[in-house]
Amino acid sequence: MSRNDFQENTETPIVDILLDTRNPRIRDGSDQADCIARILRKEDQLKALMKDIAENGLTTMPILVKPKDDKWVVMDGNRRITSLKLLNDPSLCPIEGLKPFIESLRDKHKDNIIKTIDVLFSTNDDAIAREVLARHSGAQGGIGQLNWNAYMRTVFQINNGHPVDYKRPGQYALWAERSGIIVDEDFPITSLQRFFTTENLEKLGFKVDSDNDNLVMALPEHLVKQMAQIVLSDFSGDIKVDDVRTTEKAGEYINSVRARVGLNSNSNQAEANDPVIRGASPIPPAPTPTPTPPGANTTGTGQNSTPPSANSATPTSNPSPPPPYPPQTPMTPAWERKRLFGSRAPQIPIPATEKKALNIVVEIRNLDVKTNPIAVAMLLRGLIEISDKFYRAKHGIADTNKLAKNVTTSANHMHTNGALNASELDIVTRFSGVANLQDNLLHIEALQKIMHRETHHPNYQLVNTLWDNVAPFVKACWRN
């Protein structure tokens, strides 16, 4: 940058500095509270930064801002400004369990908690962009700031109208974020450039606008969202780039994604039977049948299902389609995990205003379900109830005073409006209905009894499987 492009504004009140709703670490904040909640996804990192600022003050690298009306918008330094805002006013923190930590820092280091700072500002967008990208390049022999990974750099470039190296995967992931789907910062955008071809994007529900080179939806939004959830979850988890490196493998994978939302592989017509639960990572068929887990979903081709016998297949005139993936080493069953949501964020688009729901998610993520199955089951019950209540309030659905009936009513409403497919509706309905021993599912009735009856003790496998089955319903409750 040229220093001449920037001016200094001294003693700028923290309260007059706004977080950037489109900052790469935030990506699509709806308001200032949502920006704080999004930055707190990396809670441990922000705790460390708040502690360092409280003890040692800000680093010497100036905060970059841009004037907006009578306020300032942060162009670089959103994490530092968030830390200062929380240290000055812990009530802004959407996570109740984190507030005591912030209050303790504030009280212990109150003389260090500044209320105003000096900032550099500019009205030259190109100069700001050059400086921001240079700070986060990670090069320059260590002069640069904390690295932005490729996805965050791409988000910044797209949002500010600059040339983009990984445009198609960046557009796809950013569209998903704006549609309420959480994308991990380490999404492997550089490796997926060749996967997001025009042809593959069309199968995933997008066409490229020839006028502005943007992605435009070409399928119903609920189907595009469902496929985006699957793709982004898969490539942030168990699916590797090598699995889709060739055109043939990429085609097989995309066809499997389309099948899971009820689309034929070669047309945009929905099939008669909806397939597996949305969002479950595909598991290759095992060479031999595996035992059915407690509470497993055996109604479709979900990740917990036992592969059907070859003798049970219905004869057809066409050969059976190839499996979506070549045989691989069997994976640890999903119901054996230690964390209910696994190792990553659960991608529940809860708004920052719903603090209790956010706190429940945080507490569940901190608990080992293997050693705390009762606590996790109770928190999950609370999350289901709050989620259903939020959905009913948004859509004007009456309260029946029975959680099971409420969930069934909401699920049917979702299915009617395209938010749940038939398989998901079936799973949720069985979960919310009268317990059936053949289902071997953990039902709402059982969740109610865990707290009130000494005879009811859920095991962690059932609790994990319950979440796998009801996750589409809970997520649908919070979507726009």
C-alpha positions as CSV (number, residue, x, y, z in Angstrom):
1,M,0.0,0.0,0.0
2,S,0.9,3.6,-0.1
3,R,0.8,5.3,3.3
4,N,-0.6,8.3,1.5
5,D,-3.8,6.4,0.8
6,F,-4.5,6.2,4.6
7,Q,-5.2,8.7,7.3
8,E,-5.2,8.3,11.1
9,N,-8.2,8.9,13.3
10,T,-7.2,9.1,16.9
11,E,-9.2,8.2,20.0
12,T,-11.9,6.4,18.1
13,P,-14.5,5.0,20.5
14,I,-14.8,1.2,20.3
15,V,-18.6,1.5,20.3
16,D,-18.4,3.5,17.0
17,I,-16.5,0.7,15.3
18,L,-18.6,-1.9,13.5
19,L,-17.6,-5.4,12.6
20,D,-17.6,-6.1,8.9
21,T,-20.5,-8.5,8.1
22,R,-18.7,-9.7,5.0
23,N,-15.2,-10.2,6.6
24,P,-13.7,-13.6,5.6
25,R,-13.8,-14.8,9.2
26,I,-17.5,-13.8,9.5
27,R,-18.5,-14.2,5.8
28,D,-22.2,-13.5,6.0
29,G,-23.2,-11.8,9.3
30,S,-26.8,-10.7,9.6
31,D,-26.0,-8.0,12.2
32,Q,-23.3,-7.1,14.8
33,A,-24.5,-9.8,17.3
34,D,-24.3,-12.4,14.6
35,C,-20.8,-11.3,13.6
36,I,-19.7,-11.8,17.2
37,A,-21.3,-15.2,17.3
38,R,-19.6,-16.2,14.1
39,I,-16.1,-15.1,15.3
40,L,-16.8,-17.1,18.5
41,R,-17.0,-20.3,16.4
42,K,-13.2,-20.3,17.1
43,E,-13.8,-19.9,20.8
44,D,-10.4,-21.0,22.1
45,Q,-8.6,-18.7,19.7
46,L,-10.6,-15.7,20.7
47,K,-10.2,-16.5,24.4
48,A,-6.5,-16.5,23.9
49,L,-6.6,-13.2,22.1
50,M,-8.8,-11.6,24.7
51,K,-6.5,-12.7,27.4
52,D,-3.5,-11.4,25.6
53,I,-5.1,-8.0,24.9
54,A,-6.3,-7.7,28.6
55,E,-2.8,-8.5,29.9
56,N,-0.6,-6.8,27.3
57,G,-2.7,-4.5,25.3
58,L,-3.2,-4.3,21.5
59,T,-0.4,-5.2,19.1
60,T,1.2,-2.3,17.2
61,M,-0.4,-3.3,13.8
62,P,-3.0,-0.6,13.2
63,I,-6.7,-1.5,12.8
64,L,-7.9,-0.6,9.3
65,V,-11.3,0.9,8.9
66,K,-13.6,2.5,6.3
67,P,-16.0,5.3,7.1
68,K,-19.7,4.5,6.9
69,D,-22.1,7.3,7.9
70,D,-21.0,8.4,11.3
71,K,-19.4,5.0,12.2
72,W,-16.4,3.0,11.1
73,V,-16.4,-0.5,9.6
74,V,-13.4,-2.7,10.3
75,M,-11.6,-3.8,7.2
76,D,-8.8,-5.5,9.1
77,G,-8.8,-6.3,12.8
78,N,-12.3,-7.8,13.3
79,R,-11.0,-10.3,15.9
80,R,-9.2,-7.6,17.9
81,I,-12.2,-5.3,17.8
82,T,-14.5,-8.2,18.9
83,S,-12.2,-8.9,21.8
84,L,-12.3,-5.2,22.9
85,K,-16.1,-5.1,22.5
86,L,-16.5,-8.1,24.7
87,L,-14.0,-7.0,27.3
88,N,-15.8,-3.7,27.6
89,D,-19.2,-5.2,27.6
90,P,-19.4,-9.0,28.4
91,S,-23.2,-8.9,27.9
92,L,-22.5,-8.9,24.2
93,C,-21.2,-12.4,24.4
94,P,-23.9,-14.9,23.1
95,I,-22.4,-17.8,25.0
96,E,-23.5,-17.7,28.6
97,G,-20.7,-20.1,29.7
98,L,-18.0,-17.8,28.4
99,K,-19.2,-14.6,30.1
100,P,-17.6,-15.4,33.5
101,F,-14.2,-15.8,31.8
102,I,-14.6,-12.4,30.1
103,E,-15.8,-10.7,33.3
104,S,-12.8,-12.2,35.2
105,L,-10.4,-10.8,32.6
106,R,-12.1,-7.4,32.7
107,D,-12.1,-7.2,36.5
108,K,-8.5,-8.4,36.8
109,H,-7.1,-6.1,34.1
110,K,-9.6,-3.2,34.1
111,D,-6.8,-0.6,33.8
112,N,-5.7,-2.2,30.5
113,I,-9.2,-2.4,28.9
114,I,-9.2,0.6,26.5
115,K,-12.4,2.3,25.3
116,T,-10.8,4.2,22.4
117,I,-8.1,3.3,19.8
118,D,-6.3,5.0,17.0
119,V,-7.2,3.6,13.6
120,L,-6.1,4.0,10.0
121,F,-8.9,4.7,7.5
122,S,-9.2,5.1,3.7
123,T,-11.9,5.6,1.2
124,N,-9.8,3.9,-1.5
125,D,-11.2,0.4,-1.9
126,D,-8.2,-0.8,-4.0
127,A,-5.7,0.5,-1.5
128,I,-7.6,-1.2,1.4
129,A,-7.7,-4.5,-0.5
130,R,-4.0,-4.5,-1.3
131,E,-3.1,-3.8,2.3
132,V,-5.5,-6.4,3.7
133,L,-4.3,-9.1,1.4
134,A,-0.7,-8.3,2.0
135,R,-1.2,-8.5,5.8
136,H,-2.7,-11.9,5.5
137,S,-0.4,-13.4,2.8
138,G,1.7,-15.3,5.3
139,A,4.8,-14.4,3.2
140,Q,7.2,-11.5,3.5
141,G,9.5,-13.3,5.9
142,G,7.1,-13.2,8.8
143,I,6.0,-9.6,8.4
144,G,2.5,-10.7,7.5
145,Q,-0.2,-11.1,10.1
146,L,-2.1,-14.3,10.9
147,N,-2.6,-16.2,7.7
148,W,-5.9,-16.3,5.9
149,N,-6.3,-19.7,4.3
150,A,-7.3,-20.0,0.7
151,Y,-11.1,-20.0,1.4
152,M,-10.9,-16.8,3.5
153,R,-8.8,-15.0,0.8
154,T,-11.2,-16.1,-1.8
155,V,-14.2,-14.7,0.2
156,F,-12.4,-11.4,0.5
157,Q,-11.7,-11.2,-3.2
158,I,-15.2,-12.1,-4.2
159,N,-16.9,-9.7,-1.7
160,N,-14.6,-6.9,-2.9
161,G,-14.8,-7.5,-6.6
162,H,-11.2,-8.5,-7.1
163,P,-9.8,-11.2,-9.4
164,V,-10.2,-14.7,-7.9
165,D,-8.0,-17.7,-8.2
166,Y,-10.6,-20.3,-7.0
167,K,-13.8,-18.6,-8.2
168,R,-16.2,-21.5,-8.7
169,P,-15.7,-23.3,-5.4
170,G,-15.6,-19.9,-3.7
171,Q,-18.9,-18.9,-5.2
172,Y,-20.4,-22.2,-4.3
173,A,-19.3,-22.1,-0.7
174,L,-20.2,-18.5,-0.2
175,W,-23.7,-19.1,-1.6
176,A,-24.0,-21.8,1.0
177,E,-23.0,-19.5,3.8
178,R,-25.5,-16.9,2.7
179,S,-28.1,-19.7,2.7
180,G,-27.5,-20.6,6.4
181,I,-25.0,-23.4,5.8
182,I,-21.9,-23.3,7.9
183,V,-18.6,-23.8,6.0
184,D,-15.4,-24.6,7.8
185,E,-12.6,-22.1,7.3
186,D,-10.3,-25.0,6.2
187,F,-12.7,-26.0,3.3
188,P,-10.2,-27.4,0.7
189,I,-11.1,-24.8,-1.9
190,T,-7.7,-25.1,-3.8
191,S,-8.0,-28.8,-4.4
192,L,-11.6,-28.6,-5.6
193,Q,-11.1,-26.1,-8.4
194,R,-11.3,-28.8,-11.0
195,F,-14.3,-30.5,-9.4
196,F,-16.5,-27.4,-9.7
197,T,-16.8,-27.5,-13.5
198,T,-19.7,-25.9,-15.3
199,E,-21.1,-29.4,-16.0
200,N,-20.8,-30.5,-12.3
201,L,-22.3,-27.2,-11.0
202,E,-25.3,-27.7,-13.3
203,K,-25.9,-31.1,-11.8
204,L,-25.6,-29.5,-8.3
205,G,-28.3,-27.0,-9.3
206,F,-26.4,-24.0,-10.7
207,K,-25.9,-22.4,-14.0
208,V,-23.2,-19.7,-14.8
209,D,-24.7,-16.4,-15.8
210,S,-22.9,-15.4,-19.0
211,D,-23.4,-11.7,-18.3
212,N,-21.8,-11.4,-14.8
213,D,-20.2,-14.8,-14.3
214,N,-22.1,-15.4,-11.2
215,L,-23.9,-18.7,-10.1
216,V,-27.6,-18.8,-10.6
217,M,-29.9,-21.5,-9.2
218,A,-31.4,-23.7,-11.8
219,L,-33.2,-26.1,-9.4
220,P,-35.7,-25.6,-6.5
221,E,-33.8,-24.0,-3.6
222,H,-34.5,-26.7,-1.1
223,L,-32.9,-29.3,-3.3
224,V,-29.9,-27.1,-4.0
225,K,-29.5,-26.5,-0.3
226,Q,-29.7,-30.1,0.5
227,M,-27.0,-31.0,-2.0
228,A,-24.8,-28.2,-0.8
229,Q,-25.1,-29.4,2.7
230,I,-24.0,-32.9,1.6
231,V,-21.1,-31.7,-0.6
232,L,-19.7,-29.2,1.9
233,S,-20.0,-31.6,4.8
234,D,-18.4,-34.4,2.9
235,F,-15.4,-32.4,1.7
236,S,-14.9,-31.0,5.2
237,G,-15.0,-34.5,6.6
238,D,-14.4,-38.0,5.3
239,I,-14.4,-37.5,1.5
240,K,-11.0,-36.7,0.0
241,V,-10.2,-34.9,-3.1
242,D,-8.7,-38.0,-4.6
243,D,-12.2,-39.6,-4.4
244,V,-13.4,-37.2,-7.1
245,R,-10.1,-36.4,-9.0
246,T,-11.1,-38.0,-12.3
247,T,-14.2,-37.1,-14.3
248,E,-15.7,-40.5,-13.8
249,K,-15.3,-40.5,-10.1
250,A,-16.6,-36.9,-9.8
251,G,-19.6,-38.0,-11.9
252,E,-20.3,-41.0,-9.7
253,Y,-20.1,-38.9,-6.5
254,I,-22.4,-36.2,-7.9
255,N,-24.9,-38.8,-9.0
256,S,-24.9,-40.2,-5.4
257,V,-25.5,-36.7,-4.0
258,R,-28.4,-36.2,-6.4
259,A,-29.9,-39.6,-5.5
260,R,-29.8,-38.7,-1.8
261,V,-32.1,-35.7,-2.4
262,G,-34.4,-37.6,-4.7
263,L,-33.1,-36.6,-8.1
264,N,-32.4,-39.0,-11.0
265,S,-28.7,-39.0,-12.0
266,N,-29.4,-37.8,-15.6
267,S,-32.4,-35.5,-15.2
268,N,-33.9,-33.0,-12.8
269,Q,-37.0,-35.1,-12.1
270,A,-37.4,-36.3,-8.5
271,E,-37.6,-40.1,-8.1
272,A,-40.7,-41.7,-6.6
273,N,-38.8,-42.8,-3.4
274,D,-36.8,-40.3,-1.5
275,P,-33.4,-41.7,-0.5
276,V,-31.3,-41.5,2.6
277,I,-31.1,-38.9,5.3
278,R,-29.6,-35.7,4.1
279,G,-26.1,-34.8,5.3
280,A,-24.9,-38.3,6.3
281,S,-21.5,-39.0,4.7
282,P,-21.7,-41.8,2.2
283,I,-20.0,-45.0,3.3
284,P,-18.9,-47.6,0.7
285,P,-20.6,-51.0,0.8
286,A,-18.8,-53.3,3.1
287,P,-17.6,-56.6,1.5
288,T,-19.5,-58.6,4.1
289,P,-22.6,-57.6,6.1
290,T,-21.9,-55.7,9.3
291,P,-24.0,-56.0,12.6
292,T,-26.9,-53.6,12.8
293,P,-26.1,-51.0,15.5
294,P,-28.4,-50.0,18.3
295,G,-31.0,-47.7,17.0
296,A,-29.6,-47.7,13.5
297,N,-31.5,-46.2,10.6
298,T,-32.3,-49.3,8.4
299,T,-34.9,-47.7,6.2
300,G,-32.7,-46.4,3.4
301,T,-29.1,-46.3,2.5
302,G,-28.0,-44.1,5.4
303,Q,-24.6,-44.5,6.8
304,N,-25.8,-46.7,9.6
305,S,-27.6,-49.1,7.4
306,T,-26.7,-52.7,6.8
307,P,-26.2,-53.3,3.0
308,P,-29.1,-55.3,1.5
309,S,-28.5,-58.8,0.4
310,A,-27.8,-59.3,-3.3
311,N,-30.6,-61.9,-3.3
312,S,-33.1,-59.3,-2.3
313,A,-32.5,-57.0,-5.2
314,T,-35.4,-56.6,-7.6
315,P,-34.5,-57.9,-11.1
316,T,-34.3,-55.3,-13.8
317,S,-33.5,-55.2,-17.4
318,N,-30.6,-52.8,-16.8
319,P,-27.4,-53.7,-14.9
320,S,-27.1,-52.4,-11.4
321,P,-25.4,-49.0,-11.2
322,P,-21.8,-49.0,-9.8
323,P,-21.3,-48.0,-6.1
324,P,-20.6,-44.4,-5.6
325,Y,-17.1,-45.2,-4.3
326,P,-14.6,-48.0,-4.7
327,P,-14.2,-50.4,-1.8
328,Q,-12.3,-48.8,1.1
329,T,-11.1,-49.8,4.5
330,P,-14.2,-50.1,6.8
331,M,-14.6,-47.0,9.0
332,T,-15.4,-46.8,12.7
333,P,-19.2,-46.8,13.0
334,A,-20.7,-43.4,13.5
335,W,-22.5,-44.4,16.7
336,E,-19.1,-45.0,18.4
337,R,-18.0,-41.4,18.3
338,K,-17.2,-39.5,21.5
339,R,-18.9,-36.2,20.6
340,L,-22.5,-36.1,19.6
341,F,-21.8,-33.7,16.7
342,G,-18.5,-35.3,15.8
343,S,-15.3,-33.3,15.6
344,R,-16.8,-30.4,13.6
345,A,-19.5,-27.8,14.1
346,P,-23.0,-29.3,13.7
347,Q,-24.1,-26.7,11.0
348,I,-27.2,-25.6,12.8
349,P,-28.0,-22.1,11.6
350,I,-29.2,-20.7,15.0
351,P,-29.3,-16.9,14.9
352,A,-27.3,-15.0,17.4
353,T,-30.4,-13.8,19.2
354,E,-31.3,-17.3,20.3
355,K,-28.8,-17.5,23.1
356,K,-30.2,-20.5,25.0
357,A,-30.1,-22.7,21.9
358,L,-26.5,-21.6,21.2
359,N,-25.5,-22.3,24.7
360,I,-27.0,-25.8,24.6
361,V,-25.0,-26.5,21.4
362,V,-21.8,-25.3,23.1
363,E,-22.4,-27.5,26.1
364,I,-23.2,-30.6,24.0
365,R,-20.0,-30.0,22.0
366,N,-18.0,-29.9,25.3
367,L,-19.3,-33.2,26.6
368,D,-18.0,-36.7,25.9
369,V,-21.2,-38.6,25.2
370,K,-19.6,-41.9,26.1
371,T,-19.1,-40.8,29.7
372,N,-22.0,-38.4,29.9
373,P,-24.9,-40.0,28.0
374,I,-27.7,-38.8,30.3
375,A,-26.5,-35.2,30.3
376,V,-26.1,-35.2,26.5
377,A,-29.5,-36.8,26.1
378,M,-31.2,-34.2,28.3
379,L,-29.5,-31.4,26.5
380,L,-30.4,-32.9,23.1
381,R,-34.0,-33.1,24.3
382,G,-33.9,-29.4,25.2
383,L,-32.4,-28.5,21.8
384,I,-35.2,-30.5,20.0
385,E,-37.9,-28.7,22.0
386,I,-36.4,-25.2,21.6
387,S,-35.9,-25.8,17.8
388,D,-39.4,-27.0,17.4
389,K,-40.8,-24.1,19.3
390,F,-38.8,-21.7,17.2
391,Y,-40.2,-23.3,14.0
392,R,-43.8,-23.3,15.1
393,A,-43.6,-19.6,16.2
394,K,-42.1,-18.6,12.8
395,H,-44.8,-20.5,10.9
396,G,-47.8,-19.9,13.2
397,I,-48.3,-23.5,14.2
398,A,-50.3,-24.1,17.3
399,D,-48.8,-25.7,20.5
400,T,-50.4,-29.1,21.3
401,N,-48.8,-29.1,24.7
402,K,-47.1,-32.5,23.8
403,L,-43.6,-32.4,22.4
404,A,-44.1,-35.6,20.4
405,K,-47.2,-34.2,18.7
406,N,-45.5,-30.8,18.1
407,V,-42.5,-32.5,16.4
408,T,-44.8,-34.6,14.2
409,T,-46.9,-31.5,13.2
410,S,-43.8,-29.5,12.4
411,A,-42.2,-32.3,10.5
412,N,-45.3,-32.7,8.3
413,H,-45.3,-29.0,7.7
414,M,-41.7,-29.1,6.6
415,H,-42.3,-32.0,4.3
416,T,-45.3,-30.2,2.7
417,N,-43.0,-27.2,2.1
418,G,-40.0,-29.1,0.8
419,A,-37.8,-28.8,3.9
420,L,-37.8,-32.5,4.6
421,N,-37.8,-35.4,2.2
422,A,-40.0,-38.5,2.7
423,S,-37.3,-40.6,4.3
424,E,-36.5,-37.8,6.8
425,L,-40.1,-37.4,7.6
426,D,-40.5,-41.1,8.2
427,I,-37.5,-41.2,10.6
428,V,-38.7,-38.1,12.5
429,T,-42.3,-39.4,12.7
430,R,-41.1,-42.8,14.1
431,F,-38.9,-40.9,16.6
432,S,-41.8,-38.7,17.8
433,G,-44.4,-41.5,17.8
434,V,-45.1,-44.4,20.1
435,A,-42.0,-46.5,20.8
436,N,-41.7,-49.6,18.7
437,L,-39.3,-52.3,19.9
438,Q,-38.5,-53.3,16.3
439,D,-37.3,-49.7,15.6
440,N,-34.8,-49.9,18.5
441,L,-34.8,-46.1,18.5
442,L,-34.6,-43.7,21.4
443,H,-38.0,-42.0,21.3
444,I,-39.3,-38.7,22.8
445,E,-41.2,-40.7,25.4
446,A,-37.9,-42.3,26.5
447,L,-36.2,-38.9,26.6
448,Q,-39.0,-37.7,28.9
449,K,-38.5,-40.7,31.2
450,I,-34.7,-40.5,31.5
451,M,-35.0,-37.6,33.9
452,H,-38.0,-38.9,35.9
453,R,-37.4,-42.6,36.1
454,E,-34.5,-44.4,37.7
455,T,-35.0,-47.4,35.3
456,H,-34.1,-45.4,32.2
457,H,-30.4,-45.1,31.4
458,P,-29.6,-44.4,27.7
459,N,-26.3,-45.7,26.2
460,Y,-24.2,-43.4,24.2
461,Q,-24.8,-45.4,21.0
462,L,-28.5,-44.7,21.1
463,V,-27.9,-41.0,21.8
464,N,-25.5,-40.7,18.9
465,T,-28.0,-42.5,16.6
466,L,-30.8,-40.3,17.8
467,W,-28.9,-37.2,16.7
468,D,-28.1,-38.8,13.3
469,N,-31.8,-39.4,12.8
470,V,-33.3,-36.1,14.0
471,A,-30.5,-33.8,12.8
472,P,-32.3,-32.9,9.5
473,F,-35.4,-31.9,11.5
474,V,-33.4,-29.7,14.0
475,K,-31.5,-28.0,11.2
476,A,-34.6,-27.4,9.2
477,C,-36.2,-25.7,12.2
478,W,-33.7,-22.9,12.1
479,R,-33.3,-22.4,8.3
480,N,-34.8,-19.3,6.6
